[in-house]
Amino acid sequence: MADFVLVAGAWLGSWAWDEVVPELRAAGHGAHPLTLSGLADKRGVPAGQRTHVQDIVDEVEHRDLRDVVLVGHSYSGIPVGQAAERIGDRLARVVFVDSDVPADGESFVSGWPYGRAMVEASIAETGGFWAPPAAAGYDGQGLTGEQIARIVSGATPHPGATLTEPAVLARPLGELPATYVKCLLDGDEPSDDVAKLLSGEHWRLVKMDTGHWPMFSRPRELARILLDEAAT
């Protein structure tokens, strides 16, 4: 059986996986939703990009997990991708859920040229944090009003240093056994850097007809995909 370590994107904590975890556990697997430092129930804990990588590595090592499927959503694909190469033979697979992916020496904002000024302005204005979006920011992503309200009420400001510090990779990301889940309401095709990784032999693509937050909009479907990918 696999052990899933689930890491949600910016502004979110372990609670984001509440409807996915029971499906994984019902299938006999371990499921370990993780809150990164500085967010949700760990709000106030100082955090940079390397802190978040270490959070994930520590979760795996302290629980002595094996056959690990690391799942990174949105922003968290960046620390998850770095942690994946640090846990060695404990890793079974990485699943990037509509996420950014790390590039050595590059940060989250450097990979997002059109949004960089907006993110950096928010960090400057809110004392070092990226403020979560208002409800309107989730429109068009396949979410009900109730789901949007749940995300907005649970979101916390995201530590700015995790977005501006560069990723560090010891080897090419394309060497990892990985699946990329593309959520089609957030764009029909993966970004160019992801498309390049998918052209290699170790990565595969799965598409979901939903928006950027499938753990809320399609939790059972996402769980089925994760279970299928753990079996590959």
C-alpha positions in Angstrom: 0.0 0.0 0.0 1.1 3.6 -0.7 1.5 6.4 1.7 0.2 9.7 0.2 1.6 13.0 1.5 -0.8 15.7 0.3 0.3 19.3 0.1 -2.1 22.0 -0.9 -1.2 25.3 -2.6 -0.9 28.9 -1.5 -3.1 30.1 1.4 -4.3 26.6 2.3 -3.5 24.0 4.9 -4.1 20.2 5.5 -7.8 20.9 5.8 -8.0 21.4 2.0 -7.8 17.6 1.6 -10.7 16.7 3.9 -12.8 15.2 1.2 -9.9 13.3 -0.5 -8.3 11.7 2.5 -11.2 9.3 3.3 -11.3 8.0 -0.2 -7.6 7.1 -0.1 -7.8 5.5 3.3 -10.9 3.5 2.4 -8.8 2.0 -0.4 -6.3 0.8 2.2 -3.6 3.4 1.8 -2.0 5.9 4.2 -3.0 9.5 3.7 -1.1 12.3 5.4 -2.3 15.8 4.6 0.3 18.4 5.5 0.1 22.0 6.5 3.2 23.9 5.5 4.9 26.3 8.0 3.3 29.7 8.2 -0.1 28.6 7.1 -3.4 27.6 8.6 -2.7 25.9 12.0 1.0 26.7 11.6 0.3 30.4 11.0 3.0 32.5 12.6 5.8 30.0 12.1 8.6 31.7 10.0 9.0 30.1 6.6 11.0 30.4 3.4 11.1 28.1 0.4 13.6 25.7 2.0 11.4 25.6 5.2 8.6 24.2 3.1 10.8 21.6 1.4 12.0 20.5 4.9 8.5 20.3 6.2 7.7 17.7 3.5 10.9 15.7 4.0 10.4 15.7 7.8 6.8 14.4 7.4 8.1 11.5 5.4 11.1 10.7 7.6 9.6 11.2 11.0 6.7 8.9 10.1 9.1 6.5 8.4 6.9 6.4 5.3 7.6 4.1 2.4 6.2 3.8 -1.1 5.5 7.5 -0.8 3.3 9.3 -3.4 4.0 13.0 -2.9 1.1 15.2 -4.1 1.7 18.9 -4.7 -1.1 21.3 -5.7 -0.5 24.7 -7.3 2.3 26.6 -5.5 3.2 23.4 -3.5 4.5 21.7 -6.6 7.7 23.7 -6.1 8.6 22.4 -2.6 7.2 19.0 -3.4 9.4 18.6 -6.5 12.5 19.5 -4.4 11.5 17.2 -1.6 10.9 14.3 -4.0 14.5 14.0 -4.8 15.6 14.2 -1.2 13.6 11.3 0.1 15.5 8.8 -2.1 14.1 5.3 -2.4 11.1 6.1 -0.2 9.6 7.8 -3.2 7.2 5.9 -5.4 5.8 8.8 -7.5 5.1 12.5 -7.5 1.7 13.9 -8.6 1.6 17.5 -9.5 -2.0 18.8 -9.4 -2.3 21.8 -11.7 0.9 23.0 -10.1 4.0 25.0 -10.7 7.1 22.9 -10.9 10.5 23.8 -9.6 13.4 24.9 -11.7 16.9 25.1 -10.2 17.7 28.7 -9.3 14.2 30.0 -10.0 11.5 31.0 -7.6 7.7 30.9 -7.8 7.4 34.5 -8.9 10.2 34.3 -11.4 8.2 31.6 -13.2 5.1 33.8 -13.3 6.2 36.9 -15.2 2.8 38.5 -15.7 1.8 38.1 -12.0 5.2 38.8 -10.4 4.6 42.6 -9.8 1.2 41.8 -8.3 2.5 39.2 -5.9 5.5 41.3 -4.9 3.2 44.3 -4.3 0.9 42.3 -2.1 3.9 41.0 -0.1 5.1 44.5 0.4 1.7 45.8 1.4 0.8 43.0 3.8 4.0 42.8 5.9 5.7 40.0 4.0 2.7 37.9 3.1 0.7 37.2 -0.1 -2.9 38.0 0.7 -5.5 35.4 -0.4 -7.9 36.4 -3.1 -11.5 37.4 -2.5 -14.4 35.2 -3.5 -14.5 36.6 -7.0 -11.0 35.2 -7.6 -12.4 31.7 -7.7 -15.1 32.3 -10.3 -15.1 30.1 -13.4 -13.2 27.2 -11.7 -16.1 24.8 -11.3 -16.7 25.6 -7.6 -20.1 26.0 -5.9 -20.8 29.1 -3.8 -20.5 26.9 -0.7 -17.1 25.6 -1.8 -15.8 29.1 -2.6 -17.0 30.3 0.8 -15.2 27.4 2.5 -11.9 28.2 0.7 -12.1 31.9 1.5 -13.0 31.4 5.1 -10.1 28.9 5.6 -7.4 30.7 3.6 -4.5 32.4 5.4 -1.9 34.9 4.1 1.0 33.0 2.4 4.6 33.7 3.6 6.2 35.8 1.0 9.7 34.4 1.3 8.5 31.0 0.1 7.5 32.7 -3.2 10.7 34.7 -3.8 13.4 32.2 -2.7 14.9 30.1 -5.5 14.4 26.3 -5.8 17.4 24.0 -5.5 17.5 20.8 -7.5 20.4 18.3 -7.5 19.3 16.5 -10.6 16.9 17.1 -13.6 13.2 17.0 -12.5 12.4 14.9 -15.6 14.2 12.0 -14.0 11.5 11.7 -11.3 8.6 9.3 -11.8 5.8 11.8 -12.1 2.2 12.5 -13.1 0.9 15.9 -14.0 -2.8 16.5 -13.5 -4.0 19.4 -15.8 -7.3 21.0 -14.7 -8.8 22.2 -18.0 -10.9 25.1 -16.6 -7.6 26.7 -15.7 -6.2 26.4 -19.2 -6.3 23.8 -21.9 -2.6 22.9 -22.0 0.2 22.6 -19.5 2.8 25.4 -19.4 5.8 25.1 -21.7 8.1 23.9 -18.9 5.6 21.2 -17.9 5.1 20.2 -21.6 8.8 19.7 -21.9 8.9 17.4 -18.9 5.9 15.5 -20.2 7.9 14.8 -23.4 10.3 12.6 -21.4 9.8 8.9 -20.6 9.2 9.3 -16.8 6.2 11.8 -16.8 2.6 11.2 -17.8 -0.4 13.6 -18.2 -3.9 13.2 -16.8 -6.6 15.7 -17.5 -9.6 16.8 -15.3 -12.6 18.7 -16.6 -12.6 21.0 -13.6 -10.9 24.1 -12.2 -7.7 24.8 -10.3 -9.0 23.5 -6.9 -10.1 19.9 -7.7 -9.8 18.8 -4.1 -12.9 20.9 -3.5 -14.7 20.7 -6.9 -14.1 17.0 -7.7 -12.6 15.3 -4.6 -13.7 11.8 -5.5 -12.4 12.0 -9.0 -9.1 13.4 -7.8 -8.8 10.6 -5.3 -9.5 8.0 -8.0 -6.7 9.6 -10.2 -4.3 9.5 -7.2 -5.1 5.8 -6.6 -4.6 5.0 -10.2 -1.3 6.8 -10.3 -0.1 5.0 -7.2 -0.7 1.7 -8.9 1.4 2.6 -12.0 
